[in-house]
Amino acid sequence: MNPLRRVIVAAAVVCSLGVTSAFAASAVKTPDFDKVKLPNGVTLLLMERHDVPLISFNAVVRGGALSDPADRLGTANLLAGLLEKGAGSRNAIEFAETVGSVGGTIETGAATESVSVSGSFLARDQKLMVELLADVLQRPRLEQSQFEALRARYIEFIRAAKDSDRSSLTPIYGAVALFGEHPYGRPVGGSEASLAAITHADVQKYYQDHVGADRVIISVAGDFKTAQLKSLLTRAFSSWRKAGQPLPSVPKQPEVTERRVLLVDAPDAVQSYFWAGDVSVARKDPRRASLDIVNTLFGGRFTSMLNTELRIRSGLSYGASSRFDRMAEGGSWELSSFTRTEKTIEAIDLTFATLDQLHEGAIGEPQLDSAKSYVLGQYPLGLETASQWAYHMATLELYGLNRSYIDDYGDALRAVTLEDAKRAVADVIPPSQQAVLVVIGKADAIRDQLRKYGPLTEVKLSDPEFQPRS
């Protein structure tokens, strides 16, 4: 049998087996791993995987943008960028050359609830890997010149996005409009104004206050011997100090009781970028499987309701999607798209009409089965490599989840009924009248028409802050 014929026959067999077999074939189980808690609070997660001679790590520091001073938003993100700009005895160039000389990678980043350091090295270089990771976390150089260069670069990134990548800004304005002064509304990267206000001393203080042994999870997966790597990491991190300040508490999320509009005026715009959302559920919410299925059907894949209406049928947009952003104490559900300025209201009307159709019972058994198969087909692809497992182990620990979050997901998806999906829509997905709407576009062309959606607040895209001025 030729290869093409074999593929066709195999595909036919899979289809004939039905949804249940697809679920069985897509089952994912978390490999065994060791968890070690050092006396100073450092948590080590070690998963041996000998399929390829690589070791991947993901070190997570609890805190992130939640720990930013209210008038210095973006501090955690600046610190994250500086962590790889020299550490220990190596300046920025020497550090990069050392990593590159052995084919390794080290990347840093910040999020709302964490700062992370991740990377991969050949198994034979694990001692160097531990040395470099220990330097990054415990002995970053945080040099003044590197700080000034990075701060200037981040400000330029925001200005460049305002000029040519406005779709990347809708989630930022959306979070601000949705959460207001709540910590979940903070732009992780800061704003032009907040970044300009951050000093070198602010970053140094953030490091002393919010980076320490009791905040850190070090997750490692790959080709190593657990006892040997545990010994290396214990020696490297056991004498580290604790963070100077406690983690900030997260207050209850604000409720959305009616639709409101934030218009971001971009006078030169020929397209409108729009976002709509509502406060939503936390990472631990037990309705995860039902919600993932519902979101997949509404806006989580190319053939979703939202993309079908806005792109395939009407041609109003090249793409439309929806997603959950789940955090420790809550989060958001949001949708986004874009269209030509003159089609802005038509596209938003169609978006809200599609959202209302979801609430009116647009999901049936065929759609439910299709979404189950799709999600189970996609899910294992994110749980294959050592770097993926290092990430997921750290995420489970960060959010206080156990391995059943991964291992039982397939069974949970298979168990979702049509009534479960409808209940998830009613309880969690906002109706159109409850969504906060954000539009980046030419205000003079769309302002008056946008007022029909609710009370309107307006800011200028050129403003150096994302928050509306009080």
NUBASE-211139 format. One record per atom (N, C-alpha, C): residue in three letters; x negated, y, z negated. Coordinates in steps of 0.05 Angstrom, whole numbers, plus 5000, padded with zeros to 4 digits. Each point is the difference from the previous one (the first is absolute). Example, Ala and Ser with C-alpha at 12.3 -4.5 7.8 and 13.67 -1.06 7.14 Angstrom:
BEGIN
ALA473648864844 ALA501850245000 ALA498250245000 SER500750215014 SER498450244999 SER501550224986 
***
This chain:
BEGIN
MET498349765000 MET501750245000 MET498250255000 ASN500750195018 ASN498350245001 ASN500550174976 PRO498150184992 PRO500350164976 PRO502550174999 LEU500850125022 LEU502450175000 LEU502549834994 ARG500149775013 ARG502349824996 ARG500149914970 ARG497749954989 ARG499949924972 ARG501150224981 VAL499350255006 VAL501050224984 VAL503050035002 ILE501049975025 ILE502950025004 ILE501549784985 VAL499049765002 VAL501349784986 VAL499950044970 ALA497750084990 ALA499850054971 ALA501950214991 ALA500350225015 ALA501950214993 ALA502849905000 ALA500749835019 ALA502749885001 ALA500649834976 VAL497949854992 VAL500449824977 VAL500550174975 VAL498450224996 VAL500350174977 VAL502850125000 CYS501050095023 CYS502650125001 CYS502149804993 SER499749755009 SER502049794996 SER500249924970 LEU497850054986 LEU500049924971 LEU501750194983 GLY500450255010 GLY501750184986 GLY498550164979 VAL501650174986 VAL498950194981 VAL498749864977 THR501249784990 THR498949874976 THR497149905004 SER499549885024 SER497349915005 SER498150235003 ALA500950225010 ALA498250245003 ALA499250094972 PHE501849984981 PHE499350084973 PHE497949814988 ALA500549745005 ALA498149804989 ALA497250045012 ALA499950065025 ALA497450035013 ALA498650254991 SER501550194990 SER498950264993 SER499450024970 ALA500249784985 ALA499750014971 ALA497150104994 VAL499850174980 VAL497450104991 VAL499849954970 LYS497749894992 LYS499549954971 LYS497350144993 THR500050124978 THR497650144991 THR497849804992 PRO497750015011 PRO497849824992 PRO499350054970 ASP498849804987 ASP499250044973 ASP497950224997 PHE500150154979 PHE497950194994 PHE499750034970 ASP497750104992 ASP499450044972 ASP500450304992 LYS501250044977 LYS500350274989 LYS498450024974 VAL498350204999 VAL498250054977 VAL500350284990 LYS500450044975 LYS500250274988 LYS497650044983 LEU498350205008 LEU497750064984 LEU500850164975 PRO498349994979 PRO500750144975 PRO500650305003 ASN498750135020 ASN500550285004 ASN502450075017 GLY501449795010 GLY502550045014 GLY499949945030 VAL497649975011 VAL499849935029 VAL501349735005 THR501850005020 THR501349755008 THR498749895026 LEU499149754999 LEU498849875023 LEU501949785011 LEU500450005026 LEU501649805013 LEU498349875021 LEU499549744999 LEU498149865017 LEU501249765014 MET500150025026 MET501249785017 MET497949895019 GLU499249764996 GLU498149875018 GLU501449915026 ARG498750085022 ARG501049915027 ARG497549955017 HIS499649765008 HIS497549935014 HIS500449955030 ASP502150125011 ASP500449965028 ASP498150165018 VAL499250244991 VAL498050155015 VAL498050124979 PRO497550055009 PRO498050094980 PRO500150304995 LEU502450094991 LEU500450284993 LEU501250024972 ILE499550234988 ILE501350074974 ILE501350275003 SER502550024993 SER501450255001 SER500950084972 PHE500050264994 PHE500850104974 PHE501950245003 ASN501650034979 ASN501850234998 ASN500050094971 ALA498850224994 ALA499950104973 ALA502050234998 VAL501849984981 VAL502250194997 VAL499850144973 VAL500150265001 VAL500050164975 VAL502850124996 ARG501349924979 ARG502750104995 ARG500050314997 GLY502050135010 GLY500250294997 GLY500750145026 GLY498050045016 GLY500450135026 GLY501150284998 ALA501750075019 ALA501150285001 ALA501750064976 LEU501149794986 LEU501550054976 LEU498450154979 SER497449965001 SER498250124980 SER498950275008 ASP500750095024 ASP499150265009 ASP501150224982 PRO498450204994 PRO501150244987 PRO502150125018 ALA502250104988 ALA502250105016 ALA499250235019 ASP498050154992 ASP499150225017 ASP497549935016 ARG499249745001 ARG497749925015 ARG500649745015 LEU502250005014 LEU500949755015 LEU497949945021 GLY499449745002 GLY497949915019 GLY497449944986 THR499850034974 THR497549954986 THR499249715001 ALA501949824995 ALA499449715001 ALA499049925028 ASN501350115021 ASN499249945027 ASN497250105007 LEU499450244990 LEU497350115003 LEU497949824986 LEU500649924976 LEU498249824985 LEU499649745016 ALA502249895010 ALA499749755015 ALA498150035024 GLY500350225014 GLY498250055022 GLY497150034992 LEU499550114977 LEU497350054990 LEU498749744990 LEU501649814992 LEU498949764988 LEU498049855019 GLU500550035026 GLU498249865019 GLU498050195012 LYS499750244989 LYS498150205009 LYS497650004982 GLY498949774994 GLY497749984983 GLY500749904972 ALA498449814990 ALA500549884974 ALA497449884990 GLY499750014974 GLY497549884988 GLY497650155010 SER498049855008 SER497550135010 SER500150085029 ARG502249955014 ARG500250055028 ARG501750255006 ASN498950175017 ASN501750235009 ASN501949905021 ALA501650185012 ALA502149925019 ALA498949845023 ILE497850115012 ILE498849875023 ILE498949734993 GLU498549994978 GLU498749744991 GLU502249794993 PHE502150094988 PHE502149824993 PHE501349885025 ALA500750175019 ALA501249905025 ALA498149825015 GLU497450065000 GLU498149845015 GLU499749734986 THR500049994974 THR499849754985 THR502349815006 VAL502450125000 VAL502449845006 VAL499949905029 GLY499450185018 GLY499949925029 GLY497849815007 SER497750014985 SER497749835008 SER500649704996 VAL502049934983 VAL500649724996 VAL502749935013 GLY501150195016 GLY502649955013 GLY502450014981 GLY499650144977 GLY502250024981 GLY501850245006 THR502250024985 THR501850235001 THR500850084972 ILE500250264995 ILE501250104976 ILE501850245007 GLU502549994992 GLU501850215006 GLU501450094974 THR500650254998 THR501450104976 THR502550155009 GLY501950024981 GLY502550145007 GLY501650054974 ALA502050165003 ALA501850074978 ALA502949975008 ALA501749934981 ALA502849985004 ALA501450144976 THR502749995000 THR501450134979 THR499349884972 GLU499649744999 GLU499549874974 GLU497349884996 SER498250045019 SER497449874997 SER497850145017 VAL497549954993 VAL497750055016 VAL498849735006 SER499149955025 SER499049735007 SER497350025013 VAL498549784996 VAL497449955014 VAL500149725011 SER499849975026 SER500249735012 SER497749965020 GLY499549755006 GLY497949945019 GLY499649715004 SER498049945017 SER499349725006 SER497049985005 PHE498849784991 PHE497249945004 PHE499649715007 LEU497949935013 LEU499349725004 LEU499549874973 ALA500749754998 ALA499749864974 ALA497250014989 ARG498050005017 ARG497250004991 ARG499250274987 ASP501750215004 ASP499450264990 ASP501750084976 GLN501049804985 GLN501850064979 GLN498750154977 LYS497549964995 LYS498650154979 LYS499950305007 LEU499450065025 LEU499950275009 LEU502950125000 MET501949845007 MET502850094999 MET500850094972 VAL499449844980 VAL500650074973 VAL498550244990 GLU497550025008 GLU498450244993 GLU501250255011 LEU500750005025 LEU501150245013 LEU502850074988 LEU501749804996 LEU502650054988 LEU499750114972 ALA498249904984 ALA499550104973 ALA499050295001 ASP498350065019 ASP499150285003 ASP502250195008 VAL501749915019 VAL502250175009 VAL501950074977 LEU500749804985 LEU502050044978 LEU498850134975 GLN497549924993 GLN498950104975 GLN498050225003 ARG498750035023 ARG497950205003 ARG500350165027 PRO502450095007 PRO500250165024 PRO498450264997 ARG498850105021 ARG498350244997 ARG501750255000 LEU502350005014 LEU501850235000 LEU498550265004 GLU498450015021 GLU498250245004 GLU501650245010 GLN499250234992 GLN501350255006 GLN500250045031 SER497949955014 SER500050055029 SER501949815014 GLN500149754991 GLN501949815012 GLN502950074993 PHE500450104976 PHE502750094992 PHE500950225018 GLU498450205004 GLU500850235016 GLU500649935029 ALA498349825011 ALA500449915028 ALA502649845002 LEU500549824981 LEU502449835001 LEU502550174996 ARG500050184981 ARG502350174996 ARG500750165025 ALA498050115013 ALA500450155025 ALA501249825022 ARG499049765001 ARG500949815020 ARG502949924995 TYR500849964976 TYR502749934993 TYR502050225007 ILE499150254994 ILE501750235008 ILE500450015030 GLU497949955015 GLU500250005029 GLU501849775010 PHE499949774986 PHE501849785008 PHE502950094998 ILE500750144979 ILE502850094997 ILE500750205022 ARG498250195005 ARG500550195021 ARG500349875027 ALA498349805005 ALA500249865026 ALA502649855002 ALA500949884979 ALA502649865000 ALA502350195006 LYS499950244988 LYS502150205005 LYS500050095029 ASP497749985013 ASP499850085028 ASP500749785020 SER499249754994 SER500349805020 SER500949724991 ASP500649974974 ASP500949744990 ASP502250044979 ARG502150135008 ARG502050084981 ARG501749774989 SER500149785015 SER501449774990 SER498849904974 SER497450034996 SER498649914976 SER500750174976 LEU501250235005 LEU500750194978 LEU502849964989 THR501849875016 THR502849974991 THR500249844974 PRO498449794995 PRO500249864974 PRO499050184977 ILE498250185005 ILE499050184979 ILE502250204993 TYR501050145020 TYR502250184994 TYR502549854989 GLY500449765010 GLY502249844990 GLY499849944970 ALA497649924991 ALA499649944972 ALA500450254983 VAL499050225010 VAL500350264986 VAL503050074997 ALA501549985023 ALA502850064999 ALA501649814983 LEU499249755000 LEU501549794985 LEU499550014970 PHE497550024993 PHE499249974972 PHE499550274985 GLY499650215015 GLY499550264987 GLY497550004983 GLU500350074975 GLU497750014982 GLU499349734988 HIS501549795005 HIS499349744991 HIS497349915011 PRO498449854985 PRO497349925010 PRO500149845027 TYR502249865006 TYR500249865025 TYR500250195024 GLY500550254995 GLY500250195021 GLY497450135007 ARG497949934986 ARG497450135004 ARG498649905026 PRO499250185017 PRO498449925024 PRO497349894991 VAL499549755006 VAL497549874990 VAL497650155010 GLY500050105025 GLY497850155011 GLY499950294992 GLY501950094984 GLY500150284993 GLY501050175023 SER499850264997 SER500750195021 SER497650185005 GLU500350175020 GLU497850195006 GLU499550174975 ALA502150094987 ALA499650184977 ALA498949854976 SER501149764994 SER499149864976 SER497149905004 LEU499349915024 LEU497249915004 LEU498150244997 ALA500850235010 ALA498250234998 ALA499550084971 ALA502049934982 ALA499850084972 ALA498349804984 ILE499649765011 ILE498549794985 ILE497050075000 THR498849984977 THR497250064997 THR498449734996 HIS497450025003 HIS498349774995 HIS500449904972 ALA500350184981 ALA500349934972 ALA502749854996 ASP502150075015 ASP502549864998 ASP499849715008 VAL498549945021 VAL499649735008 VAL498449844980 GLN497950134989 GLN498449874979 GLN501749944975 LYS501750184993 LYS501749964977 LYS502149785005 TYR501149995024 TYR501849795007 TYR498649734997 TYR497649985010 TYR498649754998 TYR499649914971 GLN499250194983 GLN499549934971 GLN502749934986 ASP502150145007 ASP502649964987 ASP501449755010 HIS499849945025 HIS501849805012 HIS498749775014 VAL497449974999 VAL498749765011 VAL498449884977 GLY500549744994 GLY498649874979 GLY500849704999 ALA498749864983 ALA500349704999 ALA502949924995 ASP501550134983 ASP502749924993 ASP502050065022 ARG499250145022 ARG501850065022 ARG499549825024 VAL497949845000 VAL499049875025 VAL500749715002 ILE500949935025 ILE500549725008 ILE498049955023 ILE498449794997 ILE498149935021 ILE500949725011 SER501050005024 SER501049765013 SER498149915022 VAL499149754999 VAL498149905019 VAL500949735012 ALA499949975026 ALA500749755013 ALA497949945021 GLY499249745002 GLY498149935021 GLY498249774992 ASP497749995014 ASP498149784998 ASP498050044977 PHE500849934976 PHE498350034977 PHE500749784980 LYS498249974980 LYS500549824978 LYS501050174977 THR502349934989 THR501450174980 THR498150064976 ALA498849804990 ALA498350044976 ALA497750195006 GLN498849985023 GLN497850175007 GLN500950295004 LEU502250045014 LEU500950285005 LEU501150124975 LYS501349844984 LYS501050104974 LYS497750104983 SER497849865000 SER497650084985 SER498950265010 LEU499850035027 LEU499050245012 LEU501750244993 LEU502749975002 LEU501850224995 LEU500150074970 THR499849804983 THR500150054971 THR497550174992 ARG497749925010 ARG497650154993 ARG500150295011 ALA501250035024 ALA500150265012 ALA502050194987 PHE502249894989 PHE502150184990 PHE500749984971 SER498749824985 SER500849964972 SER499350234981 SER498150175008 SER499350224982 SER501250275009 TRP501849995019 TRP501250255010 TRP501950124979 ARG500050264999 ARG501850154982 ARG502949985009 LYS501850074982 LYS502950025007 LYS500650285011 ALA502350035013 ALA500950265010 ALA500450194977 GLY499550265005 GLY500250194978 GLY502850084992 GLN501949965018 GLN502850084994 GLN501949765006 PRO502350004987 PRO501949795006 PRO501450055027 LEU501249785011 LEU501550035024 LEU502550184995 PRO500650175019 PRO502450174996 PRO502549825003 SER502150084985 SER502649865003 SER501550105024 VAL501749835011 VAL501650085023 VAL502850044992 PRO501150245002 PRO502850044992 PRO502049875019 LYS502550004992 LYS502149895017 LYS500250165026 GLN500549865021 GLN500250135026 GLN502650185001 PRO499950225014 PRO502450165003 PRO502149865018 GLU502550044994 GLU502149885017 GLU500850195022 VAL500749885023 VAL501150165022 VAL503049965001 THR501550224996 THR502949984999 THR501450105025 GLU498550155016 GLU501150105025 GLU497850055020 ARG500750025025 ARG498150045021 ARG499050294999 ARG497450045004 ARG498850275002 ARG497949995021 VAL499150245009 VAL498350015024 VAL497650184993 LEU497649905008 LEU497650165000 LEU499150045029 LEU499950255009 LEU499250075028 LEU497250114999 VAL498149885014 VAL497350105001 VAL499650135028 ASP499750264999 ASP500050155026 ASP497349985014 ALA500149895024 ALA497649995018 ALA500850155025 PRO499550265002 PRO501150175022 PRO499249905027 ASP497749865003 ASP499149915026 ASP501049725008 ALA501649884983 ALA500849725004 ALA501749965025 VAL499549795014 VAL501849925022 VAL501449744992 GLN499249884977 GLN501349774989 GLN500750054971 SER502049854990 SER500750014972 SER499449734988 TYR498650004978 TYR499449764985 TYR501850004975 PHE501549784997 PHE501950004977 PHE499649754983 TRP500850034975 TRP499749804979 TRP502450014982 ALA501049784991 ALA502250004981 ALA499549784980 GLY500750054975 GLY499549804980 GLY501450044974 ASP499649814981 ASP501350014974 ASP498149874981 VAL500350064974 VAL498549864980 VAL500949705000 SER498149824993 SER500749725003 SER498849844978 VAL499649745005 VAL499349814979 VAL497049964997 ALA499349894977 ALA497249954993 ALA499049745012 ARG497449974999 ARG498749765011 ARG501149744989 LYS500750004974 LYS501049764987 LYS502949945005 ASP501450165014 ASP502949965003 ASP500649725011 PRO501849854987 PRO500649735008 PRO501449965026 ARG501050235012 ARG501449985025 ARG498150035024 ARG497549964996 ARG498050055021 ARG500749855026 ALA500749754999 ALA500549845024 ALA502450125015 SER502150054986 SER502450115013 SER499450275013 LEU498550174985 LEU499450265011 LEU498249995024 ASP498049824999 ASP498249975023 ASP501649915025 ILE501949834997 ILE501649915022 ILE501750235011 VAL501350144982 VAL501750235008 VAL498350215015 ASN497750074988 ASN498350205013 ASN498949915027 THR499449745002 THR499149905026 THR502150035021 LEU502549954993 LEU502250035019 LEU500650295007 PHE499750174980 PHE500750285006 PHE497850155014 GLY497549984990 GLY497950155013 GLY497249894998 GLY499849744994 GLY497449884995 GLY498749845022 ARG501350005024 ARG498849875023 ARG500950135025 PHE498849935023 PHE500650145025 PHE503049975007 THR501249774995 THR502849955007 THR501950084978 SER499150164981 SER501750094978 SER502350175010 MET502050044983 MET502350175007 MET499150285007 LEU498250114983 LEU499250285004 LEU498450045025 ASN498149835005 ASN498350035024 ASN501749935025 THR501849814998 THR501749945023 THR501750245008 GLU501150144981 GLU501750235006 GLU498450245010 LEU497850064986 LEU498650255007 LEU498149975023 ARG498949765004 ARG498249975023 ARG501249845023 ILE501049764994 ILE500749825022 ILE502650095014 ARG502050074985 ARG502650075012 ARG500250295009 SER499250184982 SER500450295006 SER497550135012 GLY497749894996 GLY497550135011 GLY499450264986 LEU501050044976 LEU499550264986 LEU497350004987 SER498849774996 SER497450004986 SER498449765011 TYR497350024996 TYR498349775006 TYR499849804977 GLY501150074978 GLY499949824977 GLY501450104976 ALA501149824984 ALA501350064975 ALA499749774981 SER499650054975 SER499549784981 SER500950084972 SER500149804983 SER500650054972 SER498249824983 ARG499750074975 ARG498249854982 ARG500650064971 PHE499149824982 PHE500050044972 PHE497250084991 ASP499750184982 ASP497550064986 ASP500549944971 ARG499249764991 ARG500649914973 ARG497650054982 MET500550124977 MET497950054981 MET500749884973 ALA498550064979 ALA500449874974 ALA502650074987 GLU500850255002 GLU502450094986 GLU502350095019 GLY499749935025 GLY502150085020 GLY498850025027 GLY500950205015 GLY498950045027 GLY502150125018 SER499849955026 SER501850125019 SER500749805022 TRP502250065013 TRP500749875026 TRP500250235020 GLU498849975023 GLU499950225019 GLU500149915028 LEU501050175018 LEU500049955028 LEU498750245014 SER499049965024 SER498750225014 SER500249965030 SER500050225015 SER499949995029 SER499350285010 PHE500250045026 PHE499550265012 PHE501450025027 THR500450245010 THR501450045025 THR499450285011 ARG500950055024 ARG499750275012 ARG501650204984 THR499150244999 THR501350214984 THR503050025006 GLU500650015026 GLU502850035008 GLU501849764993 LYS498749774993 LYS501649764993 LYS499949954970 THR499050194984 THR499749954972 THR502649924986 ILE502050155003 ILE502549954986 ILE501349745010 GLU499949965026 GLU501149755011 GLU498649764988 ALA497450014998 ALA498449784989 ALA500649954970 ILE500250224985 ILE500649974971 ILE502949904996 ASP501850105016 ASP502849904999 ASP500149705005 LEU498549915020 LEU500049715007 LEU498749844978 THR497950114988 THR498649874978 THR501949964976 PHE501450214993 PHE501949984977 PHE502349825006 ALA501050015025 ALA502249825008 ALA499149714999 THR497549945007 THR499049734999 THR499749914971 LEU499150184983 LEU499849944971 LEU502849944989 ASP502050155008 ASP502749954990 ASP501149735011 GLN499249935024 GLN500849745011 GLN498949774983 LEU497650044990 LEU498949794982 LEU501749974976 HIS501050224989 HIS501749994976 HIS502849895007 GLU500850025025 GLU502649915008 GLU500149715008 GLY497849854997 GLY500049715005 GLY498949925027 ALA497950145009 ALA498849935026 ALA498549745000 ILE499349904976 ILE498449754998 ILE501849764999 GLY499449805017 GLY501549755000 GLY498049774996 GLU501149755000 GLU498349774996 GLU497849975021 PRO500650055026 PRO497849975019 PRO497750204995 GLN500750244993 GLN497950204994 GLN498549934975 LEU501449894980 LEU498749924976 LEU497949785005 ASP500849795015 ASP498249785007 ASP497650105016 SER500550195018 SER497850115017 SER498050144982 ALA501050164981 ALA498150154983 ALA498449824982 LYS501349784990 LYS498649814983 LYS497649885016 SER500649915024 SER497949885017 SER497850205005 TYR500750255006 TYR498050215007 TYR498250054976 VAL501250054976 VAL498450074977 VAL498249774992 LEU501049755001 LEU498349774993 LEU497949955021 GLY500550085024 GLY497949975020 GLY497850204997 GLN500750244991 GLN498050214996 GLN498549974973 TYR501349914980 TYR498950004973 TYR497349854997 PRO499749765011 PRO497549864996 PRO497650145013 LEU500650175020 LEU497750135014 LEU498550194982 GLY501250094979 GLY498750174981 GLY498749864977 LEU500049735001 LEU498949844978 LEU498249785011 GLU498150085016 GLU498249805013 GLU497150034992 THR499050255002 THR497150044997 THR499350064971 ALA497449984994 ALA499050064973 ALA500650294992 SER499750195019 SER500650284993 SER502950044994 GLN501849855014 GLN502850034994 GLN500749884972 TRP498849784993 TRP500449884974 TRP498950184978 ALA497750125004 ALA498850184980 ALA502050234995 TYR501150115022 TYR501950224997 TYR502549904985 HIS501149785007 HIS502549914988 HIS499649924970 MET497849884994 MET499549944971 MET499950254984 ALA498650215010 ALA499850254986 ALA502750134997 THR501749985021 THR502650125000 THR501849874979 LEU499949734999 LEU501649864980 LEU499250094972 GLU497450024995 GLU499150094973 GLU500850294995 LEU499750175019 LEU500650284997 LEU502950044992 TYR501849855011 TYR502950034995 TYR501149804981 GLY498349854987 GLY501049814979 GLY501749775012 LEU499349915024 LEU501549795013 LEU498549744998 ASN501449775001 ASN498649745000 ASN500149885028 ARG498749775003 ARG499849885026 ARG502649925013 SER502149984984 SER502649945011 SER501050215019 TYR499050254997 TYR500750225018 TYR499349925029 ILE497849855003 ILE499249905026 ILE501249735006 ASP499649814981 ASP500749725004 ASP503049955004 ASP501750164987 ASP502849955001 ASP501550185020 TYR498550165015 TYR501350195018 TYR501549865023 GLY498849795010 GLY501449855022 GLY502649884991 ASP500049884976 ASP502549894989 ASP502150224995 ALA499050234990 ALA501850224995 ALA501350105025 LEU498450025021 LEU501150095026 LEU502149805011 ARG499349744998 ARG501949805010 ARG502650004985 ALA499950084974 ALA502449994983 ALA501850245004 VAL499050215014 VAL501650255003 VAL502549945016 THR502350074989 THR502649965014 THR500850265013 LEU502149995016 LEU501150245012 LEU501050194979 GLU501249894979 GLU501050164978 GLU497750144985 ASP497849864997 ASP497650124987 ASP499150245017 ALA499949965026 ALA499050225017 ALA501950244999 LYS502649955001 LYS501950224998 LYS499950144973 ARG499649854979 ARG499750124973 ARG497550174999 ALA497849915012 ALA497550155000 ALA500450275015 VAL501449995022 VAL500650255015 VAL501650194982 ALA502149904987 ALA501750174984 ALA498650114976 ASP498249844988 ASP498750084975 ASP497550175004 VAL498649965022 VAL497350125002 VAL499750195025 ILE501049925023 ILE499650165024 ILE502050244998 PRO499150245003 PRO501850234997 PRO501950025024 PRO502550094995 PRO501750085022 PRO499050265011 SER500950075024 SER498950245013 SER500550254983 GLN502150014985 GLN500650244984 GLN498250034976 GLN498449804994 GLN498350024976 GLN497050025007 ALA499450015026 ALA497250015008 ALA498950285000 VAL497650034990 VAL498550255003 VAL498850015028 LEU500450225014 LEU499250035028 LEU497750205002 VAL497949935014 VAL497750185005 VAL499650015030 VAL499850255011 VAL499550035028 VAL497750195004 ILE498049925015 ILE497850185009 ILE500650075029 GLY500550265005 GLY500750085027 GLY500350305003 LYS500950085023 LYS500350295006 LYS502650104987 ALA499650154978 ALA502350074983 ALA502050175015 ASP499150195016 ASP501950185014 ASP501949845018 ALA499149775010 ALA501749845018 ALA501849814986 ILE499549934975 ILE501549794987 ILE501150074973 ARG499250234989 ARG500750074972 ARG503050004996 ASP501550155016 ASP502950034995 ASP501449735002 GLN499349835018 GLN501349755003 GLN499349814977 LEU497650024989 LEU499249834978 LEU501650054975 ARG501150244997 ARG501550074976 ARG502449814996 LYS501049885021 LYS502449834996 LYS499449754984 TYR497449934997 TYR499249774985 TYR499950054970 GLY499950254991 GLY499950064972 GLY498450254994 PRO499750074974 PRO498550244993 PRO497249985011 LEU499150225012 LEU497450015015 LEU498050174987 THR497649884996 THR497650154991 THR498050015023 GLU498750225003 GLU498250035023 GLU497250074990 VAL498049885012 VAL497250074996 VAL498650025027 LYS497750125000 LYS498550025025 LYS497849785001 LEU499749895023 LEU497849805003 LEU497350124994 SER499750265005 SER497550144995 SER499550054971 ASP502049974983 ASP499650044971 ASP497849814990 PRO498250094982 PRO497949834990 PRO500849794980 GLU502650014991 GLU501149814982 GLU502249845014 PHE500549764991 PHE502249845011 PHE502650064985 GLN499850084974 GLN502350064984 GLN501350265008 PRO502650025001 PRO501350265004 PRO499350194977 ARG499750265007 ARG499450204980 ARG502450064983 SER499750014974 SER502250064982 SER500550304999 
***
